[in-house]
Amino acid sequence: MSVTTRDPKSPDKNRDKNHDESSVDDVVSHAHGSFFGRRKGHKLRLHQADLIEHLLPRLSLDIATLSPPDLAGLFASPVEQVRLEIGFGGGEHLIAEAQAHPRAGFIGCEPYVNGMAKILAQIETHNTGNIRLFAGDAAELLAWAPPHSLAQIDLIHPDPWPKRRHWKRRFVQDATVAAMARVLKKDGEFRFVSDIGDYCAWTLAHLARSADFIWSAERADDWRLPWTDYTMTRYGRKAEREGRQAAYLRFRRTSS
């Protein structure tokens, strides 16, 4: 699948910059539910806005329609399985996974415009054809997806919402654990990475009380060290420089 976009140097290059910003808001849907906070950060560069306006609609999932019986049908080329990354941030992990596993299809979910612009630029640069995108609430995406349709779900360095009154805003909740259990195939994986000890404990507690998941760790290094071929994100490298140790948690979906 080619992801070539319109040349930003085409004759309409002098269009009003305000048009670019309004187009971004038109294309990227309002996020709510499991994601909280601002959707826009730094002002987008011209080409980033162009990608949001022209490439994102080609890759975006429309959850206002019925989900297909098999998510593999969302991809132009045949894929053997479909994986989801929730809140991919700058997209370093997602693009590396897609390149390392060309026979898998990847869905990236990210409500923030700047993160979406970054992954679109990488998709364009590498001409990556096995990524689809959803610019909204991951809980809504999980509710839309058909049962047993995903082989893996990744949640890499999510916002920890450290204040107690904000804990309800964390993605990992009993309801989202149940939603992930519904869409994961038997023996599918939920992988979680965080350098915030409290959120790691929170996640372990929520998954431990679910009959649908088993923590895969058998020894300390199974959660202290990244799994094989893990791509460190920019935030992960920053945490390491600042002396914060991340935990790498993997949970396997048991049979229903």
SVG drawing of the C-alpha trace seen along z (x, -y; Angstrom):
<svg xmlns="http://www.w3.org/2000/svg" viewBox="-22 -33 43 55">
<polyline fill="none" stroke="black" stroke-width="0.4" points="0.0,0.0 1.5,-3.3 1.2,-6.2 2.5,-8.9 0.7,-12.2 0.1,-15.3 3.2,-17.5 3.0,-20.4 4.7,-22.6 1.8,-22.2 0.1,-25.4 -2.1,-25.8 1.0,-26.3 -0.2,-29.8 -3.5,-28.8 -4.3,-30.5 -2.4,-28.9 -5.6,-29.0 -7.1,-26.6 -4.4,-24.0 -5.3,-24.3 -9.0,-24.1 -8.5,-21.1 -6.7,-19.3 -9.6,-19.9 -12.0,-18.7 -10.1,-15.4 -9.1,-14.5 -12.2,-13.5 -12.7,-14.7 -11.3,-12.3 -13.0,-11.5 -13.6,-8.6 -10.4,-6.8 -8.2,-9.7 -8.1,-13.1 -6.1,-16.3 -5.2,-18.4 -5.3,-17.1 -3.0,-19.7 0.5,-20.6 3.0,-22.5 1.8,-24.1 2.1,-21.8 4.5,-22.5 3.0,-22.9 3.8,-19.4 2.6,-17.9 -0.8,-19.6 -0.8,-18.4 -0.3,-14.8 -3.2,-15.2 -5.4,-16.6 -4.6,-14.2 -2.9,-11.0 -4.7,-10.5 -8.2,-10.1 -6.8,-7.3 -5.5,-5.4 -8.2,-6.2 -10.7,-3.7 -14.3,-4.8 -15.9,-3.3 -19.2,-4.9 -19.7,-2.0 -20.0,1.7 -16.7,3.4 -15.7,6.1 -15.9,9.7 -12.1,9.9 -9.9,6.9 -7.3,8.3 -9.7,7.0 -8.8,3.5 -5.4,3.8 -4.6,3.6 -2.2,6.6 -3.0,9.9 -1.9,10.0 -1.7,13.0 -2.7,11.2 -3.7,7.8 -2.1,5.9 -3.0,2.7 -0.9,0.1 -2.7,-2.3 -1.3,-5.8 1.7,-5.5 3.1,-8.9 5.9,-9.7 5.4,-6.4 8.9,-5.0 7.7,-1.7 4.8,-1.3 6.8,-2.0 9.5,0.4 7.0,3.1 5.3,2.7 8.7,2.9 9.8,5.9 6.6,7.8 5.5,7.0 3.0,9.9 1.1,8.5 -1.3,5.6 -1.1,2.8 -3.7,0.4 -2.3,-2.7 -4.6,-4.6 -3.5,-8.2 -5.8,-11.1 -3.2,-13.8 -2.7,-15.6 1.1,-16.0 1.6,-12.3 -0.5,-11.5 1.5,-13.9 4.7,-12.2 3.6,-8.7 2.2,-9.9 5.6,-11.3 7.3,-8.0 4.7,-6.1 5.2,-8.3 9.1,-8.2 9.2,-4.4 6.2,-3.8 4.7,-1.6 1.5,0.2 0.6,2.3 -0.5,-0.4 -4.0,-1.8 -4.8,-4.7 -7.5,-5.8 -7.4,-9.4 -9.7,-8.9 -10.7,-7.0 -9.2,-3.5 -12.1,-2.4 -14.4,-3.1 -12.1,-1.3 -12.1,1.8 -15.9,1.7 -16.1,1.5 -13.6,4.3 -15.1,7.8 -14.5,10.5 -11.2,12.4 -9.8,10.2 -6.5,9.0 -3.3,11.0 -1.6,8.3 -2.3,5.0 0.6,2.7 0.4,-0.1 3.8,-1.7 4.5,-4.4 0.9,-5.6 0.1,-8.8 0.2,-7.6 -2.2,-10.3 -0.3,-10.3 -2.8,-12.3 -5.3,-10.1 -8.3,-12.1 -7.2,-11.4 -6.7,-7.6 -10.0,-7.0 -8.5,-8.5 -5.8,-5.8 -6.4,-3.6 -6.1,-0.4 -9.5,0.1 -11.6,3.1 -13.8,2.1 -10.9,1.8 -9.4,5.0 -12.7,6.8 -12.8,5.0 -9.3,6.2 -10.2,9.7 -13.1,9.6 -11.1,8.6 -7.9,10.6 -7.5,14.1 -6.8,17.1 -3.1,16.8 -3.0,13.2 -0.9,10.7 -1.4,7.4 2.0,5.8 2.5,2.9 5.5,0.7 5.9,-2.0 8.6,-3.6 6.0,-4.7 6.0,-2.1 2.5,-3.0 1.0,-2.5 2.8,0.8 1.4,2.0 -2.1,0.7 -1.9,2.6 -0.8,5.8 -3.6,5.6 -6.2,5.0 -5.0,7.9 -4.5,10.2 -8.2,10.0 -9.3,10.8 -9.9,14.5 -9.1,13.8 -5.4,13.0 -2.2,14.6 1.0,12.7 3.6,14.4 6.7,13.5 8.5,16.5 11.6,14.7 12.5,11.2 14.3,10.5 11.1,11.2 9.7,7.9 12.9,6.0 14.3,6.3 12.6,5.4 11.4,8.3 13.4,9.4 13.5,6.8 11.8,4.1 12.2,0.7 13.0,-1.9 10.9,-5.1 12.2,-8.6 10.4,-8.8 11.9,-5.5 15.4,-6.7 14.7,-9.9 13.5,-7.8 16.7,-5.7 18.9,-8.8 17.0,-10.2 17.5,-6.9 13.9,-5.6 13.6,-1.9 10.8,-0.7 8.8,2.5 7.9,4.6 4.7,6.5 3.2,9.2 -0.1,10.8 -1.5,13.8 -5.1,14.1 -6.4,17.4 -9.2,19.5 -12.7,18.3"/>
</svg>
